Amino acid sequence: MMGRWFLFGVLVCNGVYAQEARPIRMIVPFSGGSASDVITRIVIERIVATTGQRYVLDNRPASGGNLGTQMLAKATPDGYTFGMSASGPLAANKTLFKDLGYDPERDIQAVTLFASLPNVVVVSAKLPVSNISELIDYVRKNPNVPYGSVGNGSAQHLAGAYFEQLVGARMTHVPYRVTANLVTDLVSGQAPVSFQLVPNVRGQIKAGQVKPLIVAATRRLAALPDVQTAAEAGIKGYVSAAWFAFVAPAGAPRSAVDKLYKDTAAAITDQSVRTRFVDFGAEPSATSPDEFSKYISAEIVKWRGIITKGGISIDQ
């Protein structure tokens, strides 16, 4: 499948920024216009505007982000090829898939985590619960309450499985291929519970059709400041998010890796970037390459345990 290429040029203002002769190729393993793609572009646009470095974004969507991440892992580590990747292809998918075609810890050079989109536990307004304690009581007393996600093995599915394990309930996962259909069934009460990203249910929350109960994060979301974290609500350790990061092929020059990390760290301090992140229910972040490498390994171990305990698999 051919990717979609977009060149981010340079705005020259009174000669402040010098244009690099060679653009950096950034492989994005998700489709153009997806949340993953859009939030990546927000950061890259700011880097381009402040550094003058050109970027070519190459969308290579397939297999839950695995194809594009594999392409990045096999690319020449010349310092001019980087990739955006996420929690699935860098962590959970190592357990979910029999063979990724790459090893996230061996074949990938971590650069920096730049955004985290925590899952929010949401319920239909038609479900007779008003807080997380009532939801836990409800799903314990009513086995197999259905919850929807965007697909088997997705971050939303894993968030649901993790929730079941922590609260001691048995629910029924209902995978959807189209988010709009999931939201319709959530609102109607057909699949009355979900573990969602804010952009997918923002309108329904504002309309009172969907109730957010807790955020699966260590701190409250700027997009939902009145919604408690899981820890505040008494569910210790319930942290689940779709996270996005920049990576490079193993062996990439450390100078190039460090430069992208520093450029990213500077970009996410920009107020316009942070404001746009809020619209996505995203939390900006900038971890050093070494810190991020350790984080990937920790996430692989964490989700391996949850996936194995839940008996979750993806047919290949």
Phi and psi in degrees as GROMACS dihedral restraints (atoms count N, CA, C in turn):
[ dihedral_restraints ]
;  ai    aj    ak    al  type     phi  dphi    fc
    3     4     5     6     1   -75.5    20    10
    4     5     6     7     1   141.5    20    10
    6     7     8     9     1   -85.2    20    10
    7     8     9    10     1   169.1    20    10
    9    10    11    12     1  -102.4    20    10
   10    11    12    13     1   127.3    20    10
   12    13    14    15     1  -108.2    20    10
   13    14    15    16     1   133.9    20    10
   15    16    17    18     1  -133.9    20    10
   16    17    18    19     1   129.0    20    10
   18    19    20    21     1   -97.6    20    10
   19    20    21    22     1   122.2    20    10
   21    22    23    24     1   -92.9    20    10
   22    23    24    25     1   110.8    20    10
   24    25    26    27     1   -83.6    20    10
   25    26    27    28     1  -166.5    20    10
   27    28    29    30     1  -119.9    20    10
   28    29    30    31     1   133.0    20    10
   30    31    32    33     1   -92.3    20    10
   31    32    33    34     1   115.8    20    10
   33    34    35    36     1   -97.9    20    10
   34    35    36    37     1   123.0    20    10
   36    37    38    39     1  -124.5    20    10
   37    38    39    40     1   105.4    20    10
   39    40    41    42     1    55.2    20    10
   40    41    42    43     1    29.5    20    10
   42    43    44    45     1    71.4    20    10
   43    44    45    46     1    18.4    20    10
   45    46    47    48     1   -67.5    20    10
   46    47    48    49     1   -42.2    20    10
   48    49    50    51     1  -106.5    20    10
   49    50    51    52     1   133.3    20    10
   51    52    53    54     1   -93.4    20    10
   52    53    54    55     1   134.4    20    10
   54    55    56    57     1   -82.1    20    10
   55    56    57    58     1   125.6    20    10
   57    58    59    60     1   -69.2    20    10
   58    59    60    61     1   143.1    20    10
   60    61    62    63     1   -69.8    20    10
   61    62    63    64     1   -35.6    20    10
   63    64    65    66     1  -113.8    20    10
   64    65    66    67     1   123.9    20    10
   66    67    68    69     1   -74.8    20    10
   67    68    69    70     1   157.0    20    10
   69    70    71    72     1   -92.7    20    10
   70    71    72    73     1   130.8    20    10
   72    73    74    75     1   -87.2    20    10
   73    74    75    76     1   125.9    20    10
   75    76    77    78     1  -116.3    20    10
   76    77    78    79     1   107.8    20    10
   78    79    80    81     1   -80.3    20    10
   79    80    81    82     1   125.4    20    10
   81    82    83    84     1  -114.2    20    10
   82    83    84    85     1   114.4    20    10
   84    85    86    87     1   -82.9    20    10
   85    86    87    88     1    23.5    20    10
   87    88    89    90     1  -133.9    20    10
   88    89    90    91     1   162.8    20    10
   90    91    92    93     1   -70.3    20    10
   91    92    93    94     1   151.9    20    10
   93    94    95    96     1   -62.4    20    10
   94    95    96    97     1   134.6    20    10
   96    97    98    99     1    92.0    20    10
   97    98    99   100     1   -11.1    20    10
   99   100   101   102     1   -71.4    20    10
  100   101   102   103     1   164.5    20    10
  102   103   104   105     1   -58.4    20    10
  103   104   105   106     1   -39.5    20    10
  105   106   107   108     1   -60.7    20    10
  106   107   108   109     1   -43.6    20    10
  108   109   110   111     1   -68.1    20    10
  109   110   111   112     1   -46.4    20    10
  111   112   113   114     1   -63.7    20    10
  112   113   114   115     1   -44.4    20    10
  114   115   116   117     1   -70.1    20    10
  115   116   117   118     1   -29.6    20    10
  117   118   119   120     1   -65.4    20    10
  118   119   120   121     1   -43.0    20    10
  120   121   122   123     1   -65.1    20    10
  121   122   123   124     1   -33.5    20    10
  123   124   125   126     1   -58.1    20    10
  124   125   126   127     1   -44.5    20    10
  126   127   128   129     1   -71.7    20    10
  127   128   129   130     1   -45.1    20    10
  129   130   131   132     1   -63.6    20    10
  130   131   132   133     1   -39.5    20    10
  132   133   134   135     1   -58.1    20    10
  133   134   135   136     1   -41.5    20    10
  135   136   137   138     1   -69.5    20    10
  136   137   138   139     1   -38.5    20    10
  138   139   140   141     1   -62.1    20    10
  139   140   141   142     1   -44.5    20    10
  141   142   143   144     1   -60.4    20    10
  142   143   144   145     1   -45.4    20    10
  144   145   146   147     1   -64.5    20    10
  145   146   147   148     1   -30.0    20    10
  147   148   149   150     1   -99.4    20    10
  148   149   150   151     1   -22.0    20    10
  150   151   152   153     1  -110.7    20    10
  151   152   153   154     1   -22.6    20    10
  153   154   155   156     1    82.7    20    10
  154   155   156   157     1    -3.0    20    10
  156   157   158   159     1   -75.2    20    10
  157   158   159   160     1   129.6    20    10
  159   160   161   162     1   -82.5    20    10
  160   161   162   163     1   146.5    20    10
  162   163   164   165     1  -129.3    20    10
  163   164   165   166     1   141.3    20    10
  165   166   167   168     1  -112.5    20    10
  166   167   168   169     1   116.4    20    10
  168   169   170   171     1   -91.9    20    10
  169   170   171   172     1   124.9    20    10
  171   172   173   174     1  -117.5    20    10
  172   173   174   175     1   102.9    20    10
  174   175   176   177     1   -80.1    20    10
  175   176   177   178     1   125.0    20    10
  177   178   179   180     1  -132.7    20    10
  178   179   180   181     1    71.0    20    10
  180   181   182   183     1   -80.9    20    10
  181   182   183   184     1   136.8    20    10
  183   184   185   186     1   169.0    20    10
  184   185   186   187     1   149.0    20    10
  186   187   188   189     1    55.5    20    10
  187   188   189   190     1    44.9    20    10
  189   190   191   192     1    63.4    20    10
  190   191   192   193     1    27.0    20    10
  192   193   194   195     1    93.1    20    10
  193   194   195   196     1    -5.9    20    10
  195   196   197   198     1   -68.6    20    10
  196   197   198   199     1   -38.8    20    10
  198   199   200   201     1   -62.4    20    10
  199   200   201   202     1   -50.7    20    10
  201   202   203   204     1   -66.0    20    10
  202   203   204   205     1   -35.8    20    10
  204   205   206   207     1   -68.7    20    10
  205   206   207   208     1   -37.5    20    10
  207   208   209   210     1   -63.8    20    10
  208   209   210   211     1   -40.2    20    10
  210   211   212   213     1   -61.2    20    10
  211   212   213   214     1   -41.2    20    10
  213   214   215   216     1   -65.0    20    10
  214   215   216   217     1   -42.9    20    10
  216   217   218   219     1   -61.2    20    10
  217   218   219   220     1   -31.1    20    10
  219   220   221   222     1   -94.9    20    10
  220   221   222   223     1    -0.8    20    10
  222   223   224   225     1   -73.4    20    10
  223   224   225   226     1   159.0    20    10
  225   226   227   228     1   -66.7    20    10
  226   227   228   229     1   126.0    20    10
  228   229   230   231     1   -80.9    20    10
  229   230   231   232     1    70.1    20    10
  231   232   233   234     1  -102.0    20    10
  232   233   234   235     1     1.8    20    10
  234   235   236   237     1    84.9    20    10
  235   236   237   238     1    -0.6    20    10
  237   238   239   240     1  -117.9    20    10
  238   239   240   241     1     8.1    20    10
  240   241   242   243     1  -129.0    20    10
  241   242   243   244     1   118.9    20    10
  243   244   245   246     1  -129.2    20    10
  244   245   246   247     1   175.2    20    10
  246   247   248   249     1  -144.1    20    10
  247   248   249   250     1   153.1    20    10
  249   250   251   252     1   -97.2    20    10
  250   251   252   253     1   137.7    20    10
  252   253   254   255     1  -143.5    20    10
  253   254   255   256     1  -174.7    20    10
  255   256   257   258     1  -147.2    20    10
  256   257   258   259     1  -179.2    20    10
  258   259   260   261     1   -59.5    20    10
  259   260   261   262     1   -32.9    20    10
  261   262   263   264     1   -66.1    20    10
  262   263   264   265     1   -67.3    20    10
  264   265   266   267     1   -66.1    20    10
  265   266   267   268     1   -18.9    20    10
  267   268   269   270     1   -98.5    20    10
  268   269   270   271     1   -14.3    20    10
  270   271   272   273     1  -138.7    20    10
  271   272   273   274     1   -74.5    20    10
  273   274   275   276     1   -61.3    20    10
  274   275   276   277     1   -37.1    20    10
  276   277   278   279     1   -67.7    20    10
  277   278   279   280     1   -17.8    20    10
  279   280   281   282     1   -63.3    20    10
  280   281   282   283     1   -29.1    20    10
  282   283   284   285     1   -93.3    20    10
  283   284   285   286     1   -35.8    20    10
  285   286   287   288     1   -70.0    20    10
  286   287   288   289     1   -32.7    20    10
  288   289   290   291     1  -107.8    20    10
  289   290   291   292     1   143.2    20    10
  291   292   293   294     1   -67.1    20    10
  292   293   294   295     1   -39.4    20    10
  294   295   296   297     1  -148.9    20    10
  295   296   297   298     1   109.3    20    10
  297   298   299   300     1   -78.4    20    10
  298   299   300   301     1   -21.7    20    10
  300   301   302   303     1    86.6    20    10
  301   302   303   304     1     4.1    20    10
  303   304   305   306     1  -162.4    20    10
  304   305   306   307     1   161.2    20    10
  306   307   308   309     1  -114.2    20    10
  307   308   309   310     1   117.2    20    10
  309   310   311   312     1   -56.8    20    10
  310   311   312   313     1   -28.9    20    10
  312   313   314   315     1   -90.2    20    10
  313   314   315   316     1   -25.2    20    10
  315   316   317   318     1  -100.1    20    10
  316   317   318   319     1   -37.7    20    10
  318   319   320   321     1  -100.8    20    10
  319   320   321   322     1    -4.2    20    10
  321   322   323   324     1  -119.7    20    10
  322   323   324   325     1   134.3    20    10
  324   325   326   327     1   -96.7    20    10
  325   326   327   328     1   116.9    20    10
  327   328   329   330     1   -67.0    20    10
  328   329   330   331     1   138.4    20    10
  330   331   332   333     1  -112.1    20    10
  331   332   333   334     1   -67.1    20    10
  333   334   335   336     1  -165.9    20    10
  334   335   336   337     1   142.9    20    10
  336   337   338   339     1   -77.2    20    10
  337   338   339   340     1   134.3    20    10
  339   340   341   342     1  -124.0    20    10
  340   341   342   343     1   -13.9    20    10
  342   343   344   345     1  -156.9    20    10
  343   344   345   346     1   146.0    20    10
  345   346   347   348     1  -131.2    20    10
  346   347   348   349     1   130.6    20    10
  348   349   350   351     1  -114.7    20    10
  349   350   351   352     1    92.6    20    10
  351   352   353   354     1   -63.2    20    10
  352   353   354   355     1   145.6    20    10
  354   355   356   357     1   -76.3    20    10
  355   356   357   358     1   144.8    20    10
  357   358   359   360     1  -116.1    20    10
  358   359   360   361     1   129.3    20    10
  360   361   362   363     1   -77.7    20    10
  361   362   363   364     1   116.6    20    10
  363   364   365   366     1  -125.0    20    10
  364   365   366   367     1   152.0    20    10
  366   367   368   369     1  -135.1    20    10
  367   368   369   370     1   155.8    20    10
  369   370   371   372     1   -64.2    20    10
  370   371   372   373     1   143.2    20    10
  372   373   374   375     1   -63.1    20    10
  373   374   375   376     1   -16.3    20    10
  375   376   377   378     1   -83.1    20    10
  376   377   378   379     1   -12.5    20    10
  378   379   380   381     1   -78.0    20    10
  379   380   381   382     1   134.4    20    10
  381   382   383   384     1   -78.9    20    10
  382   383   384   385     1    57.0    20    10
  384   385   386   387     1  -137.6    20    10
  385   386   387   388     1   149.3    20    10
  387   388   389   390     1  -124.2    20    10
  388   389   390   391     1    -7.1    20    10
  390   391   392   393     1  -152.5    20    10
  391   392   393   394     1   175.0    20    10
  393   394   395   396     1   -68.1    20    10
  394   395   396   397     1   -34.1    20    10
  396   397   398   399     1   -62.6    20    10
  397   398   399   400     1   -41.0    20    10
  399   400   401   402     1   -68.3    20    10
  400   401   402   403     1   -35.9    20    10
  402   403   404   405     1   -65.3    20    10
  403   404   405   406     1   -44.7    20    10
  405   406   407   408     1   -60.3    20    10
  406   407   408   409     1   -44.4    20    10
  408   409   410   411     1   -61.8    20    10
  409   410   411   412     1   -40.8    20    10
  411   412   413   414     1   -65.6    20    10
  412   413   414   415     1   -46.9    20    10
  414   415   416   417     1   -73.9    20    10
  415   416   417   418     1   -23.9    20    10
  417   418   419   420     1   -71.9    20    10
  418   419   420   421     1   -39.3    20    10
  420   421   422   423     1   -82.4    20    10
  421   422   423   424     1   -18.8    20    10
  423   424   425   426     1  -125.8    20    10
  424   425   426   427     1    82.3    20    10
  426   427   428   429     1   -57.4    20    10
  427   428   429   430     1   148.6    20    10
  429   430   431   432     1    70.9    20    10
  430   431   432   433     1    27.7    20    10
  432   433   434   435     1   -60.4    20    10
  433   434   435   436     1   127.5    20    10
  435   436   437   438     1   -77.0    20    10
  436   437   438   439     1   141.5    20    10
  438   439   440   441     1  -130.2    20    10
  439   440   441   442     1   141.2    20    10
  441   442   443   444     1   -99.2    20    10
  442   443   444   445     1   150.7    20    10
  444   445   446   447     1  -144.0    20    10
  445   446   447   448     1   173.5    20    10
  447   448   449   450     1   -84.6    20    10
  448   449   450   451     1     7.0    20    10
  450   451   452   453     1   153.9    20    10
  451   452   453   454     1   157.2    20    10
  453   454   455   456     1   -62.0    20    10
  454   455   456   457     1   127.1    20    10
  456   457   458   459     1    84.1    20    10
  457   458   459   460     1     0.2    20    10
  459   460   461   462     1   -70.4    20    10
  460   461   462   463     1   164.7    20    10
  462   463   464   465     1   -58.0    20    10
  463   464   465   466     1   -34.9    20    10
  465   466   467   468     1   -67.8    20    10
  466   467   468   469     1   -42.0    20    10
  468   469   470   471     1   -61.7    20    10
  469   470   471   472     1   -47.0    20    10
  471   472   473   474     1   -64.7    20    10
  472   473   474   475     1   -34.9    20    10
  474   475   476   477     1   -63.1    20    10
  475   476   477   478     1   -38.9    20    10
  477   478   479   480     1   -67.0    20    10
  478   479   480   481     1   -44.1    20    10
  480   481   482   483     1   -62.3    20    10
  481   482   483   484     1   -40.8    20    10
  483   484   485   486     1   -64.1    20    10
  484   485   486   487     1   -41.7    20    10
  486   487   488   489     1   -59.8    20    10
  487   488   489   490     1   -46.8    20    10
  489   490   491   492     1   -55.2    20    10
  490   491   492   493     1   -45.7    20    10
  492   493   494   495     1   -66.2    20    10
  493   494   495   496     1   -39.0    20    10
  495   496   497   498     1   -72.5    20    10
  496   497   498   499     1   -36.2    20    10
  498   499   500   501     1   -98.4    20    10
  499   500   501   502     1    -5.3    20    10
  501   502   503   504     1    71.9    20    10
  502   503   504   505     1    46.9    20    10
  504   505   506   507     1  -125.6    20    10
  505   506   507   508     1   160.2    20    10
  507   508   509   510     1  -118.3    20    10
  508   509   510   511     1   114.4    20    10
  510   511   512   513     1  -117.9    20    10
  511   512   513   514     1   173.3    20    10
  513   514   515   516     1  -115.8    20    10
  514   515   516   517     1   120.6    20    10
  516   517   518   519     1   -79.7    20    10
  517   518   519   520     1   131.8    20    10
  519   520   521   522     1  -121.4    20    10
  520   521   522   523     1   104.8    20    10
  522   523   524   525     1   -81.1    20    10
  523   524   525   526     1   140.4    20    10
  525   526   527   528     1  -120.2    20    10
  526   527   528   529     1   146.6    20    10
  528   529   530   531     1   -89.0    20    10
  529   530   531   532     1   -23.6    20    10
  531   532   533   534     1  -123.2    20    10
  532   533   534   535     1   123.3    20    10
  534   535   536   537     1   -59.8    20    10
  535   536   537   538     1   -37.6    20    10
  537   538   539   540     1   -60.2    20    10
  538   539   540   541     1   -37.3    20    10
  540   541   542   543     1   -68.5    20    10
  541   542   543   544     1   -38.5    20    10
  543   544   545   546     1   -60.2    20    10
  544   545   546   547     1   -47.8    20    10
  546   547   548   549     1   -64.8    20    10
  547   548   549   550     1   -37.8    20    10
  549   550   551   552     1   -59.9    20    10
  550   551   552   553     1   -45.2    20    10
  552   553   554   555     1   -72.1    20    10
  553   554   555   556     1   -29.4    20    10
  555   556   557   558     1   -64.9    20    10
  556   557   558   559     1   -47.7    20    10
  558   559   560   561     1   -63.7    20    10
  559   560   561   562     1   -42.0    20    10
  561   562   563   564     1   -72.6    20    10
  562   563   564   565     1   -19.9    20    10
  564   565   566   567     1    93.8    20    10
  565   566   567   568     1     1.4    20    10
  567   568   569   570     1   -66.6    20    10
  568   569   570   571     1   -39.5    20    10
  570   571   572   573     1  -126.4    20    10
  571   572   573   574     1    84.5    20    10
  573   574   575   576     1   -76.7    20    10
  574   575   576   577     1    -2.9    20    10
  576   577   578   579     1  -129.5    20    10
  577   578   579   580     1   145.6    20    10
  579   580   581   582     1  -154.1    20    10
  580   581   582   583     1   163.2    20    10
  582   583   584   585     1  -121.2    20    10
  583   584   585   586     1    94.1    20    10
  585   586   587   588     1  -116.6    20    10
  586   587   588   589     1   158.4    20    10
  588   589   590   591     1   -86.7    20    10
  589   590   591   592     1   144.6    20    10
  591   592   593   594     1   -52.4    20    10
  592   593   594   595     1   -46.2    20    10
  594   595   596   597     1   -58.5    20    10
  595   596   597   598     1   -29.6    20    10
  597   598   599   600     1   -71.5    20    10
  598   599   600   601     1   -23.2    20    10
  600   601   602   603     1  -131.1    20    10
  601   602   603   604     1    12.9    20    10
  603   604   605   606     1   -56.3    20    10
  604   605   606   607     1   -48.7    20    10
  606   607   608   609     1   -62.8    20    10
  607   608   609   610     1   -40.5    20    10
  609   610   611   612     1   -70.3    20    10
  610   611   612   613     1   -33.7    20    10
  612   613   614   615     1   -65.4    20    10
  613   614   615   616     1   -45.3    20    10
  615   616   617   618     1   -63.4    20    10
  616   617   618   619     1   -33.2    20    10
  618   619   620   621     1   -81.9    20    10
  619   620   621   622     1    -5.5    20    10
  621   622   623   624     1    78.7    20    10
  622   623   624   625     1    12.1    20    10
  624   625   626   627     1   -85.0    20    10
  625   626   627   628     1   -21.8    20    10
  627   628   629   630     1  -132.4    20    10
  628   629   630   631     1   139.2    20    10
  630   631   632   633     1  -111.2    20    10
  631   632   633   634     1   123.2    20    10
  633   634   635   636     1   -83.2    20    10
  634   635   636   637     1   129.8    20    10
  636   637   638   639     1  -102.6    20    10
  637   638   639   640     1   -47.6    20    10
  639   640   641   642     1  -148.8    20    10
  640   641   642   643     1   160.8    20    10
  642   643   644   645     1  -107.3    20    10
  643   644   645   646     1   130.5    20    10
  645   646   647   648     1   -83.7    20    10
  646   647   648   649     1    66.0    20    10
  648   649   650   651     1  -149.4    20    10
  649   650   651   652     1   169.0    20    10
  651   652   653   654     1   -83.5    20    10
  652   653   654   655     1   -14.1    20    10
  654   655   656   657     1  -143.4    20    10
  655   656   657   658     1   158.7    20    10
  657   658   659   660     1   -66.3    20    10
  658   659   660   661     1   152.3    20    10
  660   661   662   663     1   -84.1    20    10
  661   662   663   664     1   139.2    20    10
  663   664   665   666     1   -62.3    20    10
  664   665   666   667     1   -29.8    20    10
  666   667   668   669     1   -74.0    20    10
  667   668   669   670     1   -22.5    20    10
  669   670   671   672     1  -136.7    20    10
  670   671   672   673     1    65.7    20    10
  672   673   674   675     1   -63.2    20    10
  673   674   675   676     1   -20.6    20    10
  675   676   677   678     1   -92.6    20    10
  676   677   678   679     1    -2.8    20    10
  678   679   680   681     1   -93.8    20    10
  679   680   681   682     1   125.8    20    10
  681   682   683   684     1   -65.0    20    10
  682   683   684   685     1   154.0    20    10
  684   685   686   687     1   -77.9    20    10
  685   686   687   688     1   165.6    20    10
  687   688   689   690     1   -59.8    20    10
  688   689   690   691     1   -42.3    20    10
  690   691   692   693     1   -62.7    20    10
  691   692   693   694     1   -41.4    20    10
  693   694   695   696     1   -62.1    20    10
  694   695   696   697     1   -30.7    20    10
  696   697   698   699     1   -88.5    20    10
  697   698   699   700     1     1.0    20    10
  699   700   701   702     1    96.7    20    10
  700   701   702   703     1     8.1    20    10
  702   703   704   705     1  -104.0    20    10
  703   704   705   706     1    92.1    20    10
  705   706   707   708     1   -72.3    20    10
  706   707   708   709     1   138.1    20    10
  708   709   710   711     1    83.0    20    10
  709   710   711   712     1    -1.1    20    10
  711   712   713   714     1   -84.0    20    10
  712   713   714   715     1    90.2    20    10
  714   715   716   717     1  -126.0    20    10
  715   716   717   718     1   119.5    20    10
  717   718   719   720     1  -148.0    20    10
  718   719   720   721     1   126.3    20    10
  720   721   722   723     1  -152.1    20    10
  721   722   723   724     1   154.5    20    10
  723   724   725   726     1   -89.2    20    10
  724   725   726   727     1   120.4    20    10
  726   727   728   729     1  -118.1    20    10
  727   728   729   730     1   151.3    20    10
  729   730   731   732     1  -121.9    20    10
  730   731   732   733     1   145.9    20    10
  732   733   734   735     1  -153.2    20    10
  733   734   735   736     1   164.7    20    10
  735   736   737   738     1  -103.4    20    10
  736   737   738   739     1   138.8    20    10
  738   739   740   741     1  -138.4    20    10
  739   740   741   742     1   171.1    20    10
  741   742   743   744     1  -140.6    20    10
  742   743   744   745     1   164.3    20    10
  744   745   746   747     1   -65.5    20    10
  745   746   747   748     1   145.3    20    10
  747   748   749   750     1   -55.6    20    10
  748   749   750   751     1   136.9    20    10
  750   751   752   753     1    93.7    20    10
  751   752   753   754     1     0.4    20    10
  753   754   755   756     1   -62.9    20    10
  754   755   756   757     1   146.9    20    10
  756   757   758   759     1   -55.8    20    10
  757   758   759   760     1   131.0    20    10
  759   760   761   762     1   -62.1    20    10
  760   761   762   763     1   -31.3    20    10
  762   763   764   765     1   -63.2    20    10
  763   764   765   766     1   -40.0    20    10
  765   766   767   768     1   -70.2    20    10
  766   767   768   769     1   -39.2    20    10
  768   769   770   771     1   -62.5    20    10
  769   770   771   772     1   -47.3    20    10
  771   772   773   774     1   -64.9    20    10
  772   773   774   775     1   -35.1    20    10
  774   775   776   777     1   -65.7    20    10
  775   776   777   778     1   -45.0    20    10
  777   778   779   780     1   -64.5    20    10
  778   779   780   781     1   -38.7    20    10
  780   781   782   783     1   -59.7    20    10
  781   782   783   784     1   -48.3    20    10
  783   784   785   786     1   -66.9    20    10
  784   785   786   787     1   -38.5    20    10
  786   787   788   789     1   -64.7    20    10
  787   788   789   790     1   -38.9    20    10
  789   790   791   792     1   -67.8    20    10
  790   791   792   793     1   -44.3    20    10
  792   793   794   795     1   -58.2    20    10
  793   794   795   796     1   -39.7    20    10
  795   796   797   798     1   -69.6    20    10
  796   797   798   799     1   -39.2    20    10
  798   799   800   801     1   -63.6    20    10
  799   800   801   802     1   -40.1    20    10
  801   802   803   804     1   -80.1    20    10
  802   803   804   805     1    -2.5    20    10
  804   805   806   807     1   -84.8    20    10
  805   806   807   808     1   -12.7    20    10
  807   808   809   810     1   -67.4    20    10
  808   809   810   811     1   131.3    20    10
  810   811   812   813     1   -63.7    20    10
  811   812   813   814     1   -35.0    20    10
  813   814   815   816     1   -66.5    20    10
  814   815   816   817     1   -36.1    20    10
  816   817   818   819     1   -65.9    20    10
  817   818   819   820     1   -45.9    20    10
  819   820   821   822     1   -64.8    20    10
  820   821   822   823     1   -36.2    20    10
  822   823   824   825     1   -64.5    20    10
  823   824   825   826     1   -43.0    20    10
  825   826   827   828     1   -68.0    20    10
  826   827   828   829     1   -32.1    20    10
  828   829   830   831     1   -62.9    20    10
  829   830   831   832     1   -40.5    20    10
  831   832   833   834     1   -57.7    20    10
  832   833   834   835     1   -37.7    20    10
  834   835   836   837     1   -60.1    20    10
  835   836   837   838     1   -25.9    20    10
  837   838   839   840     1   -96.2    20    10
  838   839   840   841     1     1.2    20    10
  840   841   842   843     1    66.8    20    10
  841   842   843   844     1    29.6    20    10
  843   844   845   846     1  -103.0    20    10
  844   845   846   847     1   148.2    20    10
  846   847   848   849     1  -108.9    20    10
  847   848   849   850     1   122.3    20    10
  849   850   851   852     1   -70.4    20    10
  850   851   852   853     1   150.8    20    10
  852   853   854   855     1  -154.1    20    10
  853   854   855   856     1   155.6    20    10
  855   856   857   858     1  -149.3    20    10
  856   857   858   859     1    99.4    20    10
  858   859   860   861     1  -103.3    20    10
  859   860   861   862     1   145.3    20    10
  861   862   863   864     1   -65.7    20    10
  862   863   864   865     1   160.3    20    10
  864   865   866   867     1   -53.2    20    10
  865   866   867   868     1   -42.5    20    10
  867   868   869   870     1   -68.3    20    10
  868   869   870   871     1   -42.1    20    10
  870   871   872   873     1   -63.8    20    10
  871   872   873   874     1   -41.5    20    10
  873   874   875   876     1   -68.2    20    10
  874   875   876   877     1   -36.7    20    10
  876   877   878   879     1   -59.5    20    10
  877   878   879   880     1   -43.6    20    10
  879   880   881   882     1   -65.8    20    10
  880   881   882   883     1   -36.2    20    10
  882   883   884   885     1   -65.4    20    10
  883   884   885   886     1   -42.7    20    10
  885   886   887   888     1   -57.7    20    10
  886   887   888   889     1   -47.8    20    10
  888   889   890   891     1   -61.1    20    10
  889   890   891   892     1   -41.7    20    10
  891   892   893   894     1   -65.5    20    10
  892   893   894   895     1   -39.1    20    10
  894   895   896   897     1   -67.6    20    10
  895   896   897   898     1   -37.1    20    10
  897   898   899   900     1   -60.2    20    10
  898   899   900   901     1   -46.0    20    10
  900   901   902   903     1   -64.9    20    10
  901   902   903   904     1   -45.6    20    10
  903   904   905   906     1   -58.5    20    10
  904   905   906   907     1   -52.2    20    10
  906   907   908   909     1   -75.9    20    10
  907   908   909   910     1   -24.2    20    10
  909   910   911   912     1   -60.9    20    10
  910   911   912   913     1   -43.8    20    10
  912   913   914   915     1   -63.5    20    10
  913   914   915   916     1   -44.0    20    10
  915   916   917   918     1   -67.8    20    10
  916   917   918   919     1   -44.1    20    10
  918   919   920   921     1   -65.2    20    10
  919   920   921   922     1   -43.6    20    10
  921   922   923   924     1   -65.2    20    10
  922   923   924   925     1   -45.4    20    10
  924   925   926   927     1   -62.4    20    10
  925   926   927   928     1   -36.4    20    10
  927   928   929   930     1   -83.2    20    10
  928   929   930   931     1    -5.7    20    10
  930   931   932   933     1    63.2    20    10
  931   932   933   934     1    33.8    20    10
  933   934   935   936     1   -87.4    20    10
  934   935   936   937     1   133.8    20    10
  936   937   938   939     1  -145.7    20    10
  937   938   939   940     1   161.4    20    10
  939   940   941   942     1  -121.8    20    10
  940   941   942   943     1   124.1    20    10
  942   943   944   945     1   -69.2    20    10
  943   944   945   946     1   137.4    20    10
